[in-house]
Amino acid sequence: MAAGKVYSFEEVRPHADRKDCWLIINGKVYDVTEFMEEHPGGDEVLLACIGKDATADYENIGHSESAKEQMAQYCIGEFDAATMPAKPVKVEDFPAPSASSPGVWRTVLQLAVPLLLVTMAFGFQNFANTETE
């Protein structure tokens, strides 16, 4: 961690996309850019936490002890809570996930493959029924 560096919300806010992602968790600032592709929940989970104090999101997941220990390597400093806006920052203020991201394609495949299999099974069943008639 950067020795004694304290970041304001305005310093953290610009770091809000896949190529440069900082999160605020438990009063600390984490640069998770290098961890985006490795995150077990996908990069969308991390991107959903930008622009706010992500402490509740982080704690609600129930991370393992090894995950908590791994966080230390991404910590870059402390967060000045007095600079947090009273009104939450709108998601529209941040860049939208691009369609070329691996997470989007993974989601599309997770939906398309079962649909394709059901369609094929239905087609084979109808084909077999027409052959026996």
N, C-alpha and C positions, 0 to 999 in steps of 0.2 A: 504494500500500500504506500502511496505517496505520503511522505512524512508530513503530517499536519495540514495537508491541503484541504480547504473547506470550499465546497462548490455551492453556488446559488442555483435556484431553479432556472434562471435565465442562462446559466452556463451549461446546465444539463440538457435543457430543452432542445437545442439544435441537433443533438445526437439521437436521432429518432428514426433510423432506418436500418435495413439489413447490413449495410456496409459500415455503419457507425452507430451502435446501439448502447446507450447508457441507461441503467435502471437505478431507482432509489428504493432501497430496502433497509429497514431497521436503522434509519439515520445515516446510512452509508451510500456511496455512489459506486456502482459497479459498471465497468466497461465489459459488456458481454459479447462484443462483436465477434471475437474469435470462437465463442461458444455457440453461436447461433445454429450452425449445422449439426453440432453434436447434441443439442438439447433433446432429451428423450420425448418431450411433448411437442417438438417442432418449433420453428422460429416464430410462428404466429402467436404462440403462447407468450413469448417474450415481447413481441411487438404490441400485444394487447396491454402491456403494462407500462408503456411509455407515457410520459406526460403526467404522471401521478406518483403518489407514494405507493409502491407495489408491495408493501409489507403484508397486508391482509391477503393479497393474491398468493404471495409466496408461502405464507403460513397455512393457508387453507388446503394447499396441495399435499402437505405431509411429506416433505422431502426426507430422504434417508440421511443418516449421519455422514456418510461419505460425500453426499451432495453438499451438505452444509460445510464440510471441511474444504471441498473444492472451491467454494465461493471465495475464499480468502485470496486466491490467486488473481481474481478479477476485480478486487476492491482497489479503487484508485483514490479514495479520500472520504471525507465526511460530508454530510449534507446539512446546509443551513436551513433548518425547518422554518425559520421566520420568513424566508423568501418564497415559500410555497403559496401559490395563489389561493384565495379563499374560495373562488369558484373553479371547479375542475376544468381543465383544458379540454376542449372538444376534440374528438378523434379526427374530425375533418381537418384540423390544423396540422395533422401529420401526414406524411406520404402514405398513399394506399399501397398495400402489398401488390407487387407486380405479378402478372400471370406467368412469368417465366420462373418463378421461385419453385424449388423442389417441393415445398409444402403444399402448394396449390395442386400440382400434378399428382401428388400422393393422394390427396383428397378426391380428385377426379377419378383416379384409378380405383380407389376404394369403393366408389359408387358405381362405376361403369362395369367392372369385372363381374360382380354378382348379377347385375342386370343382364349382361351378355350371357352368362351361364343359364339363367332362368329362361331367357328367350331361346337359346339353343335347345334346352331340354324340352320346351314346349314345341318347338319346331320338329325335333326328332320324334316326339310322341305323335304328333299329327301325321308326319310322314309314315310312321309305322302303321298307324290306323288306316291310312289310304292304301297301303300295300296289301293289307289283309282283307280289304273289302272287295 
